Amino acid sequence: MIADITERATGAVYGLVADDPPAHVKAFMATETVRAEVRLAGRLNVLARPGRSLLPGELHQLAPNEDLSALDASQRVSACAIAGTDGLVTVTGPAGAGKTTMLRAAFTALASQQRRMLVVAPTRKAASVASREVGAAASSIHALLSDHGYRWGTDKAGAEVWTRLRVGEVDLSTGAVYGGPTQYVLRSRDRIVVDEAGMVDLQTANVLVELAIEQGVGLAFVGDTHQALPVGHAGAMGSAIRHANAAVELDTVHRFRDPDYAALTLRLRDAGDRERALVGCWRACRTRSRRSGRSSRRGAWANDRRVLRVARARQAGDVGFRYQR
């Protein structure tokens, strides 16, 4: 029995390395996951229709009321890319790098071109925050996909998969006839911005890219591959970066008033410097705690633990869609 189970398991995975690797190295991947990665790569390649980013002067003309002087160089490049015509854009950067500020400028520039921005996020709460701060229409990714007929369910083998209803088909979960999208109707040249894109799993990314190709809209993945990973299979954001027409890295942290603390958050992203950065993070936490005058021994200890826990976690690893007519 053990030999039979081993043979079946071996037949259902793909070997990633030729030799016997150390125990801590990932050596196998489920065949279906490999297929999903290959499928996503092919779709991203189709989506990446060549266009161009806006020129800086064009951004100023299209967003005259935005304070573009407050944007750093990488933020301006990002806004120009998202408001441009490339089919696939990625923007990565740490927390506090000014992604929201950049998106407001891109949203204004798109609106001036009679183009619409829809911000989607892995959760409804994140979508609501994005809508409030950017000004664009927003939705959870699942709400957008559901409006276009996609359903998340279980197949006969017990695997969780996306399926899709066609217009006129009956939704077995509700008994209603699917009549097509009503809340998030897309049109050619719209731009879907995927916020917190590092949390989007492989399967969801596949159907989202499929929808973008079908509708003739552009996608912009905005997020951080060093932050929280998706619940499902990871790798979608990395694949998007590799296939993007324009891939921009935000390299300045604006959120923190202390420049040393801002630099420390960037060091946590560097695998070669991470151990020393963790020590620096602990020391910075204690220093800030003492300065605040609020640190009892217990409070400082708890705060230190929270910061180290977040740092180590990183180390390991609907608003209605109202269009501007």
C-alpha positions in Angstrom: 0.0 0.0 0.0 2.8 2.4 0.9 4.5 1.7 -2.4 1.3 2.3 -4.3 0.6 5.6 -2.5 4.2 6.7 -3.1 3.9 5.9 -6.8 0.7 7.8 -7.2 2.1 10.8 -5.3 5.2 10.8 -7.4 3.1 10.7 -10.6 1.1 13.8 -9.5 4.1 16.1 -9.0 6.8 17.7 -11.1 10.4 17.5 -10.0 12.0 20.9 -9.8 15.6 19.7 -9.3 17.6 16.9 -10.8 19.6 15.8 -7.8 18.6 15.0 -4.3 18.2 18.3 -2.6 18.6 19.1 1.2 15.4 18.5 3.2 14.6 22.3 3.4 14.7 22.8 -0.4 11.4 22.6 -2.3 12.0 19.8 -4.8 8.5 19.0 -6.1 5.5 20.9 -7.3 2.0 19.6 -7.9 1.5 19.0 -11.7 -1.7 21.0 -11.6 0.1 23.9 -10.1 2.7 23.7 -12.8 -0.1 23.8 -15.4 -1.6 26.8 -13.7 1.7 28.7 -13.8 2.3 27.8 -17.5 -1.3 28.9 -18.3 -0.9 32.2 -16.4 2.4 32.9 -18.2 0.7 32.4 -21.6 -2.2 34.6 -20.7 0.1 37.4 -19.4 2.0 37.2 -22.6 -1.2 37.8 -24.6 -2.3 40.6 -22.2 1.0 42.4 -22.5 0.0 44.3 -25.6 2.6 46.9 -26.4 1.7 50.5 -25.9 3.5 53.3 -24.1 3.7 55.2 -20.9 2.7 58.8 -20.7 5.4 61.4 -21.0 6.0 63.5 -17.9 4.6 66.6 -19.7 1.5 64.6 -20.7 0.9 63.6 -17.1 1.0 67.3 -16.1 -1.4 68.2 -18.9 -3.9 65.4 -18.0 -3.7 65.9 -14.2 -3.3 69.7 -13.8 -5.0 69.8 -10.4 -2.8 67.1 -8.8 0.2 68.2 -6.8 2.7 66.2 -9.0 5.6 68.0 -7.4 5.0 65.9 -4.3 5.7 62.7 -6.3 9.2 61.3 -6.3 10.7 60.1 -9.6 9.6 56.4 -9.2 6.0 57.5 -8.3 5.8 59.7 -11.5 7.1 56.8 -13.6 4.5 54.6 -12.1 1.6 57.0 -12.7 2.7 57.5 -16.3 2.8 53.8 -16.8 -0.7 53.1 -15.4 -2.2 56.0 -17.2 -0.5 54.9 -20.4 -1.6 52.2 -22.9 0.6 49.2 -22.1 -1.5 46.2 -21.6 0.3 45.0 -18.5 2.0 47.1 -15.8 3.4 46.2 -12.4 4.3 48.6 -9.6 6.1 47.1 -6.5 7.3 48.8 -3.4 7.3 48.6 0.4 4.6 49.9 2.7 4.7 53.7 2.9 6.2 54.1 -0.6 3.3 56.3 -1.8 1.3 53.8 -3.9 -2.0 55.5 -3.0 -0.7 59.0 -3.8 0.6 57.7 -7.2 -2.7 56.0 -8.0 -4.6 59.3 -7.5 -2.5 61.0 -10.1 -3.0 58.0 -12.5 -6.7 58.0 -11.9 -7.0 61.7 -12.8 -4.9 61.3 -15.9 -7.0 58.3 -17.1 -10.3 60.2 -16.5 -8.9 63.1 -18.7 -8.5 60.5 -21.5 -12.1 59.4 -21.0 -10.8 56.1 -19.6 -11.9 54.5 -16.4 -10.0 53.0 -13.5 -11.4 50.1 -11.4 -9.4 49.2 -8.3 -9.8 45.6 -7.2 -8.3 44.1 -4.0 -8.3 40.6 -2.4 -10.8 41.8 0.3 -13.9 44.0 0.3 -12.4 46.1 3.1 -9.2 46.8 1.2 -11.3 47.8 -1.9 -13.3 50.2 0.1 -10.2 51.9 1.5 -8.7 52.1 -2.0 -11.9 53.7 -3.3 -12.0 56.3 -0.5 -8.3 57.2 -0.8 -7.9 57.1 -4.6 -11.3 58.3 -5.7 -11.8 55.5 -8.3 -14.5 52.9 -8.3 -13.5 49.8 -6.5 -14.5 46.2 -5.9 -13.2 43.0 -4.3 -11.7 40.7 -7.0 -14.2 38.1 -6.3 -17.1 40.5 -6.7 -15.8 41.6 -10.1 -15.3 38.0 -11.2 -18.7 36.9 -9.9 -20.4 39.7 -11.8 -18.8 38.3 -15.0 -20.1 34.8 -14.4 -17.1 33.2 -12.5 -17.9 30.9 -9.6 -15.6 29.5 -7.0 -16.5 25.9 -6.1 -15.4 22.3 -5.9 -15.1 19.8 -8.8 -16.0 16.1 -8.7 -12.5 15.2 -7.5 -12.9 17.6 -4.5 -10.5 20.2 -5.8 -11.4 23.9 -5.5 -11.6 25.5 -9.0 -13.1 28.5 -10.8 -15.9 27.8 -13.3 -17.8 30.2 -15.4 -21.5 30.7 -16.3 -22.4 31.8 -19.8 -25.2 34.1 -20.4 -28.5 32.2 -20.2 -27.2 29.4 -18.0 -28.7 28.7 -14.7 -26.7 29.4 -11.6 -27.1 26.2 -9.6 -26.3 27.9 -6.3 -29.2 30.4 -6.7 -31.5 28.9 -9.3 -31.4 32.2 -11.2 -30.5 32.6 -14.9 -27.3 34.4 -15.4 -27.9 37.5 -17.6 -24.3 38.9 -17.8 -22.5 41.6 -15.9 -24.5 44.4 -14.4 -22.5 46.1 -11.7 -18.9 46.1 -13.2 -19.4 46.4 -16.9 -16.0 46.9 -18.5 -15.1 48.6 -21.8 -12.1 48.6 -23.9 -9.2 50.8 -22.7 -10.3 50.7 -19.1 -7.6 50.1 -16.5 -8.0 47.5 -13.8 -5.6 48.2 -10.9 -5.0 45.2 -8.7 -4.1 46.6 -5.2 -2.3 44.3 -2.7 -1.5 42.2 -5.8 1.1 40.1 -3.9 -1.9 38.5 -2.1 -3.6 37.3 -5.2 -3.3 33.5 -5.7 -2.4 31.7 -8.9 -5.9 30.5 -9.7 -7.6 33.8 -9.2 -4.9 35.6 -11.2 -5.5 33.2 -14.1 -9.2 34.0 -14.4 -8.7 37.7 -13.8 -6.2 37.9 -16.7 -8.5 35.8 -18.8 -11.3 38.4 -18.2 -9.0 41.3 -19.0 -8.0 39.8 -22.3 -11.6 39.1 -23.2 -12.8 42.6 -22.3 -9.8 44.4 -23.9 -8.8 46.2 -20.7 -5.4 46.8 -19.2 -4.2 45.4 -15.9 -1.8 47.0 -13.4 -0.6 44.8 -10.5 0.3 47.0 -7.6 1.8 45.5 -4.4 4.7 44.0 -2.6 6.0 40.5 -3.0 7.8 40.8 0.4 4.5 41.3 2.4 1.7 38.9 3.1 1.4 35.9 0.7 -1.8 34.6 -0.8 -3.8 31.9 1.0 -3.5 29.8 -2.2 -0.6 29.2 -4.5 1.9 32.1 -4.7 3.8 33.3 -7.8 1.2 35.3 -9.7 2.8 38.7 -8.9 6.3 37.5 -9.8 5.0 36.1 -13.1 3.3 39.4 -13.9 6.5 41.3 -13.2 8.4 39.1 -15.6 5.9 39.6 -18.4 5.0 43.3 -17.8 5.4 45.9 -20.5 6.4 48.3 -17.7 7.7 47.1 -14.3 8.4 49.9 -11.9 9.9 49.6 -8.4 9.0 52.4 -5.8 12.2 53.0 -4.0 11.5 55.7 -1.4 9.5 55.4 1.8 7.4 58.4 2.6 5.3 57.2 5.5 7.8 57.5 8.4 9.0 60.9 9.7 12.2 59.2 11.0 14.5 58.6 7.9 16.5 56.0 9.8 13.4 54.0 10.6 12.3 54.3 6.9 15.7 53.0 5.8 15.3 50.2 8.3 12.1 49.0 6.7 13.9 48.8 3.4 16.7 46.8 4.9 14.1 44.2 6.1 13.4 43.5 2.4 17.0 42.6 1.7 17.7 39.0 2.3 21.4 39.6 2.7 20.9 42.2 5.4 17.8 40.9 7.1 19.3 39.4 10.3 21.0 42.7 11.2 17.9 44.6 10.2 15.9 42.5 12.7 18.3 43.6 15.5 18.0 47.2 14.4 14.2 46.9 14.3 14.3 45.7 17.9 16.5 48.5 19.0 14.5 51.1 17.2 11.4 49.8 18.8 12.9 50.2 22.3 14.2 53.7 21.6 10.9 54.9 20.2 9.1 53.3 23.2 11.4 55.1 25.7 10.9 58.5 23.9 7.2 58.2 24.0 7.2 58.0 27.8 4.6 55.2 27.7 6.8 52.2 28.0 6.4 50.2 31.2 8.6 47.1 31.1 5.6 45.0 30.1 4.5 47.4 27.3 8.0 47.7 25.8 8.4 43.9 25.9 5.0 43.4 24.2 5.8 46.0 21.6 9.2 44.5 20.8 7.6 41.1 20.3 5.0 42.5 17.9 7.7 44.2 15.8 9.9 41.1 15.7 6.9 38.9 14.9 5.9 41.1 11.9 9.5 41.2 10.7 9.9 37.5 10.9 6.6 36.9 9.2 7.9 39.0 6.3 11.1 37.0 6.3 9.1 33.8 6.0 7.7 34.7 3.4 -18.1 46.8 -2.5 -18.1 50.1 -3.6 -20.4 50.5 -6.6 -18.8 50.8 -10.0 -19.9 54.3 -11.1 -18.4 55.3 -14.4 -17.5 58.8 -15.6 -19.3 59.2 -18.9 
